């Protein structure tokens, strides 16, 4: 994998605990997908950095996570 700086969105995801009855990371992906009305695969693409959400979805995610919009995917 390339030596690429992780986005704040990815850092938030990576900080979630790895194991639980419903994995917290899976719950996070499902929650963001439901909030933004997108498929879970789309959210996983955002996490991987292969896609970025549009301005409206970035705004929704920012409000949910409490991370400024300009810091989420940079």
Secondary structure, 3 states (H helix, E strand, C coil): CCCCCCCHHHHHHHCCCCCCCCCHHHHHHHHHHHHHCCCHHHHHHHHHCCCCCCHHHHHHHHHHHCCCHHHHCC
